[in-house]
Amino acid sequence: MAVDQKKQPRDDEQLEKMRHSAAHVMAEAVQSIFPDAKFGIGPAIENGFYYDFELPRPLTPEDLPIIEARMKEIVASDVPFTTQSVTKEEARRLFATQPYKLELVDDIDGDSVGLYRQGSFVDLCRGPHVSSTGEIKAFRLVNTAGAYWRGEENRPMLQRIYGVAFDNEEALAEHLNRIEEAARRDHRKMGRELDLFSIHEEAGQGLVHWHPRGAVIRRVIEDFWKDEHTKRGYSLVYTPHIAKVNLWQTSGHWEFYRDNMYSPMEVEGQEYVVKPMNCLGHILMYKTKLHSYRELPLRYAELGTVYRFERSGVLHGLSRVRGFTQDDAHIFCRFDQLKDEVVGVLDLALFMINTFGFTNYQMLLSTRPEKYAGELKVWDEATETLKQALAESGIAYEIDPGEGVFYGPKIDIKFEDAVGRGWQGPTIQVDFNLPQRFDVTYAGEDGQEHPVAMVHRTVLGSMERFLASLIEHYGGAFPVWLAPVQVALLPIADRHMDYAYQLAEALKKDWIRVEVDARSERINQKIRQAQLDKTPYMLIVGDKEVATNTVSVRLRSGEQASDQPLERFMESIRVAIVDKARDLRL
């Protein structure tokens, strides 16, 4: 199938230097306002820069324009960036009142330390930078956040100031508009407004409660997922939420993944833990008998809920949670089938994300991390198999060095939403490690047992994060097939109520999701509420519609259609639902 690709933009070298230089200018501006500031680090990042500070008081939003104004003065002065190398002892004297810089100096290998200066400000830095502050173009300070020193929660909490920087004001304005649009589409905000889900402090952070309307969207997605997997030869399975710790020790998760797992619980003298993933349950099911080579591949699929320990500082609505449901599957196959199975997963993954309206994506091949299980030769073979599958599929990709999981390399697909942000979606992982640890085999044509090749894969990611991406992609205005309420029936007066409920029953019999607004409100208020709810279709019922046995159709955009018989409207909505149309039809 044809799917357009769009690589994520990458900063060129000059733009990255400018952003790094802007971080230094921001640090100088902060020092001029807070002379006792203690400095952490200030790198360039995608679209901008940040710097971490220890300050005498918490920053407020009102501080950012003041710091930004001082930065503009420094930029206008057009002072040069100069570099020099000093000994560690000289650096320690220079940064005697800067504890974080002293720690960095001590961590530097060798006897010399690199410094950069602009005007009277000096910083510990390897560079590179632009020639002078005047080369820093369009920038804006956008927000502040807390950040543990060196990312360790037992270290001091610093204040981080984020900024964005571009080559010109037009590019900056375009980016700021995207930020504003992203804020309007924020799934946490939309989730409250559309009554889709909630997270409760008293129940626990990172644990999602799905409200009726959110549960409808999730059910529609899950039903589509199950049907598509059944068509493609997957068997649906279910596995328990807990398992003995011994199982995770055998798999290697206890050694490599323990920091992300919850503490064990004791059950009748044995330790159990809630599962962080579904793969081991699928392996145990596979091993209940010896499978023949003729039975392979076997594809087990499960919408399995898992639990992973995420620190509270990184939790974020639906996109980063502690309990989530993976659209998980594991494929057990012969080695000569492996490449074709990966090709099939790639086809399914792209079909799924395209159906949901994501047409731009980035393909990444993640290679061996520093901490890994298994032999190098096996890793190399697995990586080469993924490369061959990508080549056969005709898909361009980039290498993401060291980002594989501990048991094997993987393909990650990051899809792009309507405002240009990337979301982690499908992932495909080849695993030769777990089959070896659990002695997972099949009976070959020669009658001997042979090790299987195993593929871990998701095609949406998790239901929680995927719903977050859908909400923000569509801004809550879902295509009609996904909308929790597809039709709002709006009777003008009480005398039209019976007819409205008759229409609702007819629509429900055709499996169309409908609600009647029976409130004693003016029709304009009912229309307004349906638009706020982003309901795709509104059927307005008054005297004329009752007399002619018709409906007056209005779209959530405000577009009005001519009056029509109910059956004609139902035929139009059926087509839109079956075709999974992204645009509304009349």
ChimeraX attribute file (.defattr): number of C-alpha atoms within 10 A of each C-alpha:
attribute: neighborCount
match mode: 1-to-1
recipient: residues
	/A:1	9
	/A:2	8
	/A:3	14
	/A:4	10
	/A:5	16
	/A:6	14
	/A:7	16
	/A:8	15
	/A:9	9
	/A:10	10
	/A:11	16
	/A:12	8
	/A:13	9
	/A:14	13
	/A:15	21
	/A:16	24
	/A:17	20
	/A:18	25
	/A:19	31
	/A:20	25
	/A:21	28
	/A:22	31
	/A:23	27
	/A:24	28
	/A:25	24
	/A:26	25
	/A:27	28
	/A:28	23
	/A:29	22
	/A:30	25
	/A:31	18
	/A:32	14
	/A:33	14
	/A:34	14
	/A:35	12
	/A:36	14
	/A:37	18
	/A:38	21
	/A:39	24
	/A:40	22
	/A:41	20
	/A:42	24
	/A:43	19
	/A:44	22
	/A:45	16
	/A:46	12
	/A:47	18
	/A:48	24
	/A:49	25
	/A:50	25
	/A:51	24
	/A:52	25
	/A:53	24
	/A:54	20
	/A:55	17
	/A:56	11
	/A:57	9
	/A:58	11
	/A:59	15
	/A:60	9
	/A:61	11
	/A:62	8
	/A:63	13
	/A:64	20
	/A:65	13
	/A:66	13
	/A:67	20
	/A:68	20
	/A:69	13
	/A:70	19
	/A:71	25
	/A:72	19
	/A:73	14
	/A:74	20
	/A:75	18
	/A:76	13
	/A:77	13
	/A:78	16
	/A:79	17
	/A:80	16
	/A:81	20
	/A:82	16
	/A:83	18
	/A:84	12
	/A:85	15
	/A:86	14
	/A:87	13
	/A:88	19
	/A:89	14
	/A:90	13
	/A:91	21
	/A:92	19
	/A:93	11
	/A:94	16
	/A:95	19
	/A:96	11
	/A:97	14
	/A:98	17
	/A:99	14
	/A:100	17
	/A:101	21
	/A:102	18
	/A:103	12
	/A:104	12
	/A:105	21
	/A:106	14
	/A:107	9
	/A:108	12
	/A:109	9
	/A:110	9
	/A:111	11
	/A:112	16
	/A:113	21
	/A:114	18
	/A:115	17
	/A:116	20
	/A:117	17
	/A:118	21
	/A:119	15
	/A:120	7
	/A:121	15
	/A:122	18
	/A:123	21
	/A:124	22
	/A:125	18
	/A:126	13
	/A:127	16
	/A:128	16
	/A:129	24
	/A:130	21
	/A:131	17
	/A:132	18
	/A:133	26
	/A:134	16
	/A:135	18
	/A:136	26
	/A:137	18
	/A:138	16
	/A:139	24
	/A:140	19
	/A:141	21
	/A:142	16
	/A:143	15
	/A:144	19
	/A:145	12
	/A:146	14
	/A:147	19
	/A:148	16
	/A:149	19
	/A:150	14
	/A:151	10
	/A:152	10
	/A:153	12
	/A:154	9
	/A:155	11
	/A:156	13
	/A:157	18
	/A:158	21
	/A:159	22
	/A:160	21
	/A:161	23
	/A:162	21
	/A:163	24
	/A:164	23
	/A:165	28
	/A:166	22
	/A:167	16
	/A:168	12
	/A:169	13
	/A:170	11
	/A:171	14
	/A:172	19
	/A:173	15
	/A:174	11
	/A:175	17
	/A:176	15
	/A:177	13
	/A:178	16
	/A:179	14
	/A:180	12
	/A:181	15
	/A:182	18
	/A:183	14
	/A:184	13
	/A:185	21
	/A:186	19
	/A:187	27
	/A:188	20
	/A:189	14
	/A:190	20
	/A:191	22
	/A:192	11
	/A:193	13
	/A:194	18
	/A:195	15
	/A:196	23
	/A:197	21
	/A:198	17
	/A:199	17
	/A:200	11
	/A:201	9
	/A:202	6
	/A:203	10
	/A:204	10
	/A:205	18
	/A:206	26
	/A:207	20
	/A:208	19
	/A:209	14
	/A:210	18
	/A:211	14
	/A:212	13
	/A:213	17
	/A:214	19
	/A:215	15
	/A:216	18
	/A:217	19
	/A:218	20
	/A:219	14
	/A:220	15
	/A:221	17
	/A:222	15
	/A:223	11
	/A:224	13
	/A:225	17
	/A:226	19
	/A:227	11
	/A:228	15
	/A:229	18
	/A:230	14
	/A:231	9
	/A:232	13
	/A:233	13
	/A:234	20
	/A:235	15
	/A:236	14
	/A:237	15
	/A:238	14
	/A:239	18
	/A:240	12
	/A:241	16
	/A:242	16
	/A:243	17
	/A:244	17
	/A:245	19
	/A:246	14
	/A:247	16
	/A:248	19
	/A:249	13
	/A:250	14
	/A:251	19
	/A:252	19
	/A:253	19
	/A:254	16
	/A:255	12
	/A:256	16
	/A:257	14
	/A:258	16
	/A:259	13
	/A:260	16
	/A:261	18
	/A:262	16
	/A:263	14
	/A:264	15
	/A:265	15
	/A:266	11
	/A:267	9
	/A:268	7
	/A:269	7
	/A:270	11
	/A:271	14
	/A:272	19
	/A:273	20
	/A:274	20
	/A:275	24
	/A:276	23
	/A:277	18
	/A:278	23
	/A:279	22
	/A:280	19
	/A:281	19
	/A:282	20
	/A:283	20
	/A:284	13
	/A:285	12
	/A:286	18
	/A:287	15
	/A:288	8
	/A:289	10
	/A:290	12
	/A:291	17
	/A:292	15
	/A:293	19
	/A:294	11
	/A:295	11
	/A:296	15
	/A:297	19
	/A:298	17
	/A:299	23
	/A:300	23
	/A:301	25
	/A:302	22
	/A:303	22
	/A:304	22
	/A:305	22
	/A:306	19
	/A:307	22
	/A:308	20
	/A:309	16
	/A:310	18
	/A:311	14
	/A:312	12
	/A:313	10
	/A:314	11
	/A:315	15
	/A:316	14
	/A:317	22
	/A:318	26
	/A:319	21
	/A:320	18
	/A:321	23
	/A:322	21
	/A:323	20
	/A:324	24
	/A:325	17
	/A:326	23
	/A:327	21
	/A:328	23
	/A:329	25
	/A:330	24
	/A:331	25
	/A:332	27
	/A:333	22
	/A:334	22
	/A:335	14
	/A:336	9
	/A:337	13
	/A:338	23
	/A:339	20
	/A:340	16
	/A:341	20
	/A:342	25
	/A:343	18
	/A:344	14
	/A:345	22
	/A:346	23
	/A:347	14
	/A:348	19
	/A:349	21
	/A:350	21
	/A:351	18
	/A:352	18
	/A:353	21
	/A:354	18
	/A:355	14
	/A:356	17
	/A:357	18
	/A:358	20
	/A:359	19
	/A:360	20
	/A:361	24
	/A:362	20
	/A:363	22
	/A:364	19
	/A:365	24
	/A:366	22
	/A:367	22
	/A:368	22
	/A:369	16
	/A:370	11
	/A:371	11
	/A:372	18
	/A:373	19
	/A:374	16
	/A:375	10
	/A:376	11
	/A:377	9
	/A:378	14
	/A:379	22
	/A:380	14
	/A:381	14
	/A:382	22
	/A:383	22
	/A:384	14
	/A:385	19
	/A:386	23
	/A:387	17
	/A:388	15
	/A:389	20
	/A:390	20
	/A:391	13
	/A:392	12
	/A:393	16
	/A:394	9
	/A:395	14
	/A:396	12
	/A:397	18
	/A:398	12
	/A:399	12
	/A:400	16
	/A:401	12
	/A:402	16
	/A:403	19
	/A:404	23
	/A:405	21
	/A:406	21
	/A:407	23
	/A:408	27
	/A:409	27
	/A:410	26
	/A:411	28
	/A:412	24
	/A:413	26
	/A:414	20
	/A:415	26
	/A:416	24
	/A:417	20
	/A:418	19
	/A:419	16
	/A:420	15
	/A:421	15
	/A:422	18
	/A:423	19
	/A:424	19
	/A:425	21
	/A:426	26
	/A:427	23
	/A:428	23
	/A:429	25
	/A:430	27
	/A:431	23
	/A:432	23
	/A:433	22
	/A:434	22
	/A:435	17
	/A:436	15
	/A:437	12
	/A:438	15
	/A:439	15
	/A:440	22
	/A:441	24
	/A:442	25
	/A:443	17
	/A:444	15
	/A:445	11
	/A:446	8
	/A:447	10
	/A:448	10
	/A:449	17
	/A:450	17
	/A:451	18
	/A:452	25
	/A:453	24
	/A:454	27
	/A:455	23
	/A:456	20
	/A:457	27
	/A:458	23
	/A:459	25
	/A:460	23
	/A:461	20
	/A:462	25
	/A:463	21
	/A:464	21
	/A:465	23
	/A:466	21
	/A:467	19
	/A:468	23
	/A:469	27
	/A:470	20
	/A:471	21
	/A:472	26
	/A:473	24
	/A:474	16
	/A:475	18
	/A:476	23
	/A:477	21
	/A:478	23
	/A:479	21
	/A:480	26
	/A:481	24
	/A:482	21
	/A:483	22
	/A:484	26
	/A:485	22
	/A:486	21
	/A:487	25
	/A:488	26
	/A:489	27
	/A:490	26
	/A:491	28
	/A:492	22
	/A:493	16
	/A:494	12
	/A:495	12
	/A:496	18
	/A:497	19
	/A:498	12
	/A:499	17
	/A:500	27
	/A:501	16
	/A:502	10
	/A:503	20
	/A:504	19
	/A:505	14
	/A:506	15
	/A:507	18
	/A:508	12
	/A:509	9
	/A:510	10
	/A:511	10
	/A:512	20
	/A:513	18
	/A:514	21
	/A:515	19
	/A:516	17
	/A:517	19
	/A:518	17
	/A:519	14
	/A:520	12
	/A:521	12
	/A:522	13
	/A:523	18
	/A:524	11
	/A:525	12
	/A:526	22
	/A:527	23
	/A:528	14
	/A:529	14
	/A:530	22
	/A:531	19
	/A:532	14
	/A:533	20
	/A:534	21
	/A:535	26
	/A:536	26
	/A:537	25
	/A:538	26
	/A:539	24
	/A:540	22
	/A:541	24
	/A:542	22
	/A:543	13
	/A:544	12
	/A:545	20
	/A:546	15
	/A:547	8
	/A:548	11
	/A:549	15
	/A:550	21
	/A:551	26
	/A:552	21
	/A:553	21
	/A:554	21
	/A:555	21
	/A:556	19
	/A:557	13
	/A:558	12
	/A:559	9
	/A:560	13
	/A:561	12
	/A:562	9
	/A:563	18
	/A:564	15
	/A:565	13
	/A:566	17
	/A:567	13
	/A:568	13
	/A:569	18
	/A:570	16
	/A:571	12
	/A:572	13
	/A:573	23
	/A:574	17
	/A:575	13
	/A:576	19
	/A:577	19
	/A:578	10
	/A:579	11
	/A:580	16
	/A:581	18
	/A:582	17
	/A:583	10
	/A:584	16
	/A:585	14
	/A:586	17
